[in-house]
Amino acid sequence: MLIALDAMGTDTAPSSEVAGAMAAVDRDSDLEIALIGDETRIHRCLDDYPEHNRISVVHTTQSIRTTDSPIAALRRNPRSSIRLGLEMQRAGEADGFVSAGSTGAVMAASLIVLRRLPGVDRSPLAAPFPTQEGLTLVVDVGANLDCKPHHLAQFARLGSTYMHDVEDIENPRVGLLNVGAEKVKGTGMLKTTHRLLSASGLNFVGNVEGRDIIHGACDVLVCDGLSGNVLLKFYESLAHFIFRSFRARVEQDLLDQRLRDQFRLFDYAEYGGAPLLGVNGVSIVCHGESSAKAIRKGVGVATRMVRADLVTHTARDLETVQGGPS
């Protein structure tokens, strides 16, 4: 298996990507990684490690900054590290793609190069949230700000297939983010979505309030990208706030290991990246501040998706679904 890794995406590129790639291949004997970016800078980082025959470099000097307009930047940079990695996958030269670069550019390029699977109207970003019961996959966390009921119903199906295949949950519980548990709560759009999910054949457990997410009320939480992105960033900031507040009051060497493990649950590096679901390939978006550990974990998400043959299973599941927009 070969994963194409954008080596120019993180704030510390390419050092974090190189270190993450080396750690990933060391842990997986069947994995190869192609680092895509400026070969001079990449080789300078590779010099700090023993030579590895499962690490290769694909040279390009073009990259896309997070401040660039995604579509305009893709047009100006046809050989950007993001686009090249995705084109390698489309050509069958790579099995998956991982980037910590511009989220907008990765999403736009994935839709242009890989395209959506038949039956998918919108491709959502999915992110794992830590809960008392394990992980809840929140779909969407920013790709689609304005959604219709049938979009959310598709997100639910895509997320359910992901949790079944990648996280080995037999019958994932699907919840709809809302302001109350009763089915009559929320906007007209949410009420219609509730009806669609109730008739979807998925394991729909109903509306889920924000306070119940942390308790593991569902395995897949469906929402529009605006709500999901706000939720994601609040989750991240709250975890950092609690950790910093606690650390300011307790000496580091007095922190019990079990407490450190609990704080680690909220560390984005533990989960790697957010998969873009519903595209004809594997595309993982990592945080721009990703450390080497986070890059390694992001590569790990991509490899699990490939080994689970998630794209094939998703396409097959979509073929069985009938019905149109509501």
N, C-alpha and C positions, 0 to 999 in steps of 0.2 A: 504494500500500500504506500502511495506517495501523497503527501499533503503539501500543497503550495502555500507558502507562508510569506505574506507581505512583510518584508524586513524593514520597511521605512515608515511604519505606522505609529509606533509609540512615541511618547515625549522624549524617550532616551534612545530612540532608534539609531543604529541597529543592534546596540549592545543587548537590550532585553530580549529581542527576537533571537539573536544568536545563542544566548545563554539558555533561553527556553527551548529552542530547537535541540540543542545538545542534550539537555536533560530529558527531553521527550524520546529521542532515539535511544538513549541509554536505558530507558525503562521499557522500551518496546522493540523487541528484536525483529519484528516484521515491518517496522516503520522506516520510510525514507522521507526526507524533507527537502524541498527545493526552496531556498531563500531567494526572494525576488527583490532586487534593488541595486544600489550602487556597489559594484563588486569590489572597488577599492576599499570602501568603508567596511563592507562586510568581511573581507579577508583580513582586514586589520583587527577586527574582533575575533575572528576564527583563529588567529595566531596565538591567542591566549589558551587554546584548547588543543588536546592531541588530535591529530588528523583523523577524520571520520569518513569512511567510504559511503555512508548513507546520508551524507549532507552534500548537497550540490548548490550552485549559485547560478541564478539567471539574471543577467545584467540589464539594468535600465537606469537611466538617470532621471527619469520622469516620475514624479510623485504628486500626490494631491494633499493639500493642507486642509485642516478642519475648517478654516475660515473661507475656503473657496466655495463658490456655488457648484454643487455636485455635477449637474449636467454640463455646465459650461466648462468646468475643469476636465471632465472626461473627454469632451470634444477637443480641447486644447492639448491634452496629453493622451493620445491614443495608445502609447506604450507605457502608461503608468503602471506601477507595481500592482495596483489593485486590478486593473483590467487584464494585465498579462496573466496573473494568477488564475483568474476566472476563465480566460480563454484556454489555458492549459487544461483545465478541467473539462471544458466543452469538447476539446480535441481528444480527450481520453488520455492525456499525458499526466493528469493528476486525478486523484479520487475525491479531493476536497480542498477547500480554500479557507484560510484564516487571516484576519487582518485586524489590527488595532488602529487603523487609520480612520478617515472621515466616515462616520456612520452613514451619512447621506450618500456619499460616493459609493460605498460598498453596496448599499441597497439598490441604488440606481444602476450600477454596473451589473449586479446580479440579475436584475430584471431584463437588462438589455442583452447580456451574453447568455445567461442560462435560461432565461424566460420562465414564466409561470407554468406549473403543471396544468393540464386540461381540467377545467372545472373550478379553478381558483381565480377569483376576481381580485382579491387583495392578498398580498403576502405579508404576514405579520412577523414582527420580531418577538421572540419568546425569551423570558428570563426566569431563572430559578430563584425563588425566594425561600430563605430558611424559615422553618416553622417548628413548633414543638413536636410534630409528627414526622419530620423529614423535610421534603421539598415540595413547594407548590410552584407550578409553572404558570407564570402570568403572561397572557397573550391578549393584546398586543402591548408593547412597552414603548411605542413611539413611531412606528412606521406609517400608521394610518390614523390621522387625527380625527377625521370626520367619517363615521361609519354608519352603515345601514344594518338593519337586523340580520339580513342574510349573510353579511360580511362576518358578523360576530358568530353566527352559527357555523360558518366555515372555519373560523379561528378555533372554535371548540373542537371540531373534528380533527383539525391539524394537530392541535395540542394533545388531544387524546391519543392519537396514533404515536406521537413522539414519546409520551410518557409510557405507553405500552411497550414500544420497541426499544427505547434507549434506557429507560429507568426500570424496565421489567415489572411494571404495575399491571396486573392482569385486567382489571376493569376500572380504569381511572375515573374518579369522581370529578364531575365538571360542575363548576359554580359560576354564577353570573354576578359580577360586582354591581352592587346596588345600595340604595340608602336604607333598605329594610328587607327583612327576610320574606315578608308576605309577597305573593305573586302579583298583587295589585299595586305594589310600590313602584316608584320611579316614573320616568318619562314614557311617552307613548312608544318610543323606539325600544326601550328596555322591556316594556310589557309585551310587545310583539316578539322580541328576541326570546323572552321567557317561553312564549307559546311554541316558537320554532324548536327550541331546545327540548321542551317537554315531549315533542313529537319526533325527535331526531333519532331515537334508538340508542343514544349515548347514555351513560350513567349520570344523568343530570340530577343534582341534589338541590337545585333551586338557587335563590338569591343568596349572596354572601355579603355581609357587611364588612367594612374595613377592619373593625375590631376583631373579627373572627378569622382573619387570614393567618395571623400568627399562631392560632391554635390548630392549624391544619384542617380547616373546614372542608377543603377540597384538594384534589391533585392538580387540576387545571382551573385557573381563574380567568374568565373571559371578560374583556373590557375593550373600549376604544383606546387608540394609541395615546390620546391626550391624558385620559385618566391613568393609564398604565405608566406613562412616563413620569407623571407627578408622583405616583405611588412609589415607583422605583427610586427616584431621587430623594424622596423623603425617607424611605427605608435606609438608603445608604447614609444620608446625613445624620439620621437619628442614631444609627449604630456608632458612627464616629464620635458623635456628641457624648453618648453614654460612656464609651471607652475612654475618651480624653478626660471626662469629668471624674471617672473612677480612678484613673491613673494619677491624676493630680492630688488625690487624697491618700493613696496607698503606695508605699515604696514598691518599685518594680520587683525587687527580689522577694517581696512578701506575697506576691500574687500566687494563689494556689493554682497548680497546673490545670485542675478541672475548670477553674474560672477562666483561665487563658483559652482553654478549648472552647468554652461557651462563646467568648468574644470572637474566636476564629470563625464561628458559624456565619458571622456577618461580614467577613472579609471577602470582597469580590474576587480576590485571587483564588479562593477555594473553588469557584464555579467556572472560571475560565472565560466564557463568552456567551453571547446570545445568538442562537441559530435563527436564520431567516427561513421561515417555514413556507412551504408551498411553491418553492422554485425547483426546477429540474436539476438539482445538484445540491451540494453541501457548502453552505456559506455561513461562516461564523464571524460575528462582530465582537471584538474585544474592547475593553476600556482603553482610552488613550493613555491612561496612567499605568497601564499593565506592567507588572514586574515580570521577571523571567518565569517565576512560578505561575503567574496568571497566563502567560503565553503557553507554557507547557500544558496547563489545564485546558486552555482553548483548543489546542491541538488534540487533546484527549477527547473533548466533546466531538470534534470532527471525526476522529477515528471510530468512536462508538456509533455514530450515525452511519458511517460507511459499513461497518461490520454488521449492523442491524439491518442493512439494506432498506433504510427508512424511506428513501425516495420511491423505490419500487412499491413498497407497501402502501405509502400514501397515495400514489397514483391508482393503485388497485382499489383502495377504499373509496376514493372519489368517484370511481366508475360505477360504484354500486348506489351512489346517492342520486336520487331524482329530485326534481323541483327547481324552481327558479327564484328570482328576486322577489322580495316582499316589500 
